């Protein structure tokens, strides 16, 4: 009978060992899960810091572009607030969920405020355009008003160039094809009688719709531009362009193709094609021909 007494004790010990093993495994799983969550929280915090830093830099750029002291003061105040929130975020530990949630909510507010300033500036620009149109109709009667509007126009141009970068056009898929007299592709530049340059104006829903003049400049291996008889303003200087075309831009991707009639000898080497619109270079590419 004594030997049967050990059977329940043995079963009890096995159950205890199994329970201890299960608890150990559960603890390990929980520790690994916590580790993964901490790593995810650290990444989330770093992403928030990066976004706060970008907003701070955007305020600095906007202040450089504005001559209005009142607006500059407002931007400075918002920039200081953004910098303060960034410093708070840097001091917070990534596992402090409550503070992280608060600062994430503040980040959304900062983003909305920045967007509101951009909209206000755009509204001022549209108002200025209306004033310019009115001034044209009554030219000569309001000289002082004209000077004020011209000052606003200069400020509008600066803001349009730097703040509304997203509205600039972009040319991609640029190709340059030398053609023979019969329209077939010329394998050597000495046989080229016509040059076809094709590209796409990329889709941009923030860009203004309407007619745009697109300029194409081709520079030969000797460093000379193929001159189409005209010039354009670029970066405070005047440069020659080879071809130009007026397009109707609707904000969607727009294909463009222009041709250059060769009237001179073109040698082998590297040719550079640059595309311009609205005073900006919107695309460029180099091509090697025999």
C-alpha positions in Angstrom: 0.0 0.0 0.0 2.8 2.4 0.7 4.0 2.4 -2.9 0.6 3.6 -4.0 0.8 6.6 -1.7 3.6 8.1 -3.9 1.5 8.1 -7.1 -0.8 11.1 -6.1 2.3 13.0 -4.8 4.1 12.4 -8.1 1.1 13.6 -10.0 1.0 16.7 -7.8 4.7 17.4 -8.4 4.2 17.0 -12.2 1.3 19.4 -12.1 3.3 21.9 -10.1 6.2 21.7 -12.6 3.8 22.1 -15.5 2.3 25.2 -13.9 5.7 26.7 -13.2 6.7 26.0 -16.9 3.5 27.6 -18.1 4.0 30.7 -15.9 7.6 31.0 -17.1 6.6 30.8 -20.8 3.8 33.3 -20.2 6.2 35.7 -18.6 8.6 35.3 -21.5 5.9 36.0 -24.0 4.7 39.0 -22.1 8.3 40.4 -21.9 8.8 40.0 -25.6 5.5 41.7 -26.3 6.4 44.6 -24.0 9.7 44.9 -25.8 8.1 45.1 -29.2 5.6 47.7 -27.9 8.5 49.7 -26.5 10.3 49.7 -29.8 7.2 50.7 -31.7 6.6 53.5 -29.2 10.2 54.7 -29.6 9.8 54.8 -33.4 6.5 56.7 -33.1 8.1 59.2 -30.8 11.0 59.7 -33.2 8.6 60.3 -36.1 6.8 62.9 -34.0 10.1 64.7 -33.2 11.0 64.7 -36.9 7.7 66.3 -37.8 8.0 69.0 -35.1 11.5 69.8 -36.4 10.1 70.2 -40.0 7.4 72.5 -38.8 9.9 74.6 -36.9 12.0 75.0 -40.1 9.0 75.8 -42.2 8.2 78.7 -39.9 11.8 80.0 -40.3 11.5 79.8 -44.1 8.1 81.6 -44.1 9.5 84.4 -41.9 12.4 85.0 -44.4 9.8 85.6 -47.1 7.5 88.1 -45.4 8.0 91.8 -44.9 4.9 92.2 -42.8 6.0 92.7 -39.2 2.6 91.7 -37.8 2.6 88.4 -39.6 6.2 87.8 -38.8 5.4 88.3 -35.1 2.6 85.8 -35.3 4.8 83.3 -37.1 7.6 83.8 -34.4 5.1 83.1 -31.6 3.9 79.9 -33.3 7.4 78.8 -34.0 8.4 79.2 -30.3 5.4 77.2 -29.3 6.3 74.5 -31.7 9.9 74.5 -30.5 8.7 74.3 -26.9 6.5 71.3 -27.7 9.5 69.6 -29.4 11.6 70.1 -26.3 8.8 68.6 -24.1 8.6 65.6 -26.5 12.4 65.1 -26.3 12.2 64.9 -22.5 9.3 62.5 -22.4 10.0 58.8 -22.2 8.6 56.8 -25.1 6.6 54.6 -22.7 4.8 57.5 -21.2 1.6 56.9 -23.2 -0.4 59.7 -21.6 2.2 62.4 -22.5 2.8 61.0 -25.9 -0.9 61.1 -26.7 -1.1 64.7 -25.5 1.9 65.8 -27.6 0.5 63.9 -30.7 -2.7 65.9 -30.3 -0.7 69.1 -30.0 1.1 68.1 -33.2 -2.2 67.9 -35.1 -3.0 71.4 -33.8 0.4 72.8 -35.0 -0.2 71.2 -38.4 -3.6 72.8 -38.7 -2.3 76.3 -37.6 0.5 76.1 -40.2 -1.9 75.1 -42.9 -4.1 78.1 -41.9 -1.3 80.5 -42.4 -0.6 79.2 -45.9 -4.3 79.7 -46.7 -4.3 83.2 -45.3 -1.3 84.1 -47.4 -2.9 82.6 -50.5 -6.1 84.6 -49.8 -4.0 87.8 -49.5 -2.4 87.0 -52.9 -5.8 86.6 -54.6 -7.0 89.9 -53.0 -3.9 91.6 -54.4 -4.7 90.3 -57.9 -8.1 91.8 -57.7 -6.7 95.1 -56.6 -4.3 95.0 -59.5 -7.1 94.5 -62.0 -9.0 97.4 -60.5 -6.0 99.6 -60.6 -5.6 98.8 -64.3 -9.1 100.2 -65.0 -8.6 103.4 -63.1 -4.9 103.9 -63.9 -3.5 107.3 -63.3 -6.2 108.2 -60.6 -4.8 106.5 -57.6 -1.0 106.7 -57.7 -0.5 106.1 -54.0 -2.8 103.0 -54.1 -0.8 101.8 -57.1 2.5 101.9 -55.1 0.9 100.0 -52.2 -0.4 97.3 -54.6 3.0 97.0 -56.3 4.6 96.4 -52.9 2.0 93.7 -52.1 2.6 92.2 -55.6 6.4 91.9 -54.8 5.6 90.2 -51.5 3.1 87.9 -53.3 5.8 86.9 -55.9 8.3 86.0 -53.1 5.7 84.0 -51.2 4.5 82.2 -54.4 8.1 81.2 -55.2 9.1 79.8 -51.8 6.0 78.9 -49.8 3.9 77.4 -52.7 6.7 75.1 -53.9 4.2 72.3 -54.1 2.4 74.2 -56.9 5.4 74.2 -59.3 5.2 72.1 -62.4 7.4 69.1 -62.9 8.6 67.6 -66.2 9.4 63.9 -66.4 10.0 61.1 -68.9 12.1 63.4 -71.0 13.3 62.0 -74.3 15.4 63.5 -77.1 15.3 61.7 -80.5 17.4 62.7 -83.6 15.4 62.1 -86.8 16.4 61.7 -90.4 14.8 63.6 -93.3 12.4 60.8 -93.8 11.3 60.9 -90.1 13.1 57.7 -89.0 15.5 57.7 -86.1 19.1 58.8 -87.0 21.8 56.6 -85.5 24.4 59.3 -85.9 24.0 63.0 -85.3 25.6 63.9 -88.6 22.6 62.4 -90.3 20.1 64.3 -88.0 17.7 66.7 -89.8 15.2 67.1 -87.0 15.2 66.7 -83.2 12.1 65.6 -81.3 11.9 66.4 -77.6 9.0 64.8 -75.7 8.1 64.9 -72.0 5.2 64.8 -69.6 4.1 67.6 -67.3 3.3 65.7 -64.1 -0.1 65.7 -62.4 -0.3 68.4 -59.8 -3.7 69.3 -58.3 -2.3 72.3 -56.4 -1.0 74.0 -59.5 -3.1 76.7 -61.2 -5.0 75.6 -64.3 -4.8 77.4 -67.6 -2.4 78.2 -70.4 1.3 77.8 -69.7 4.3 78.5 -72.0 6.8 75.7 -71.8 10.4 76.3 -73.0 12.9 73.7 -74.1 16.7 74.4 -74.2 19.1 72.1 -75.9 22.9 72.5 -75.2 25.3 70.8 -77.6 28.5 69.1 -76.6 30.4 72.3 -77.4 28.4 74.1 -74.7 26.3 76.2 -77.1 22.6 76.3 -77.0 20.5 75.7 -80.1 18.9 79.1 -80.4 15.3 79.3 -81.6 15.4 83.1 -81.8 14.3 83.9 -78.3 15.3 84.2 -74.7 13.7 83.6 -71.3 14.4 84.9 -67.8 15.9 82.4 -65.3 17.6 83.1 -62.0 18.1 86.8 -62.5 19.6 86.3 -66.0 18.6 85.9 -69.6 19.2 82.6 -71.4 18.5 81.4 -74.9 15.9 78.7 -75.5 15.5 76.3 -78.5 11.8 75.8 -78.7 8.6 76.8 -76.9 5.0 75.6 -76.8 1.9 76.9 -75.2 -0.1 74.2 -73.5 -3.5 74.0 -71.7 -2.8 72.6 -68.2 -5.7 71.2 -66.2 -3.7 69.7 -63.3 -3.6 66.3 -64.8 -0.6 64.7 -66.5 0.0 66.5 -69.9 2.2 65.1 -72.7 4.2 67.7 -74.7 6.3 67.2 -77.8 8.3 69.8 -79.7 10.6 69.7 -82.7 13.9 71.5 -83.7 14.8 71.8 -87.4 18.5 71.3 -87.8 20.2 73.9 -89.9 23.8 73.3 -88.8 26.2 70.5 -88.3 25.7 68.6 -85.1 28.5 66.4 -83.8 28.6 63.4 -81.5 28.8 63.8 -77.8 26.6 64.7 -74.8 23.5 66.9 -75.3 21.7 68.5 -72.4 17.9 69.1 -72.5 16.3 71.5 -69.9 12.6 72.3 -69.6 11.4 75.6 -68.2 8.0 77.0 -67.1 6.9 79.9 -65.0 10.5 81.0 -64.5 11.7 77.7 -63.1 13.6 74.8 -64.5 11.1 72.0 -64.1 13.2 69.1 -65.6 16.5 68.2 -67.2 18.3 65.2 -68.7 21.5 64.4 -70.6 21.7 62.2 -73.8 24.8 60.6 -75.4 24.7 60.4 -79.2 27.3 59.1 -81.8 
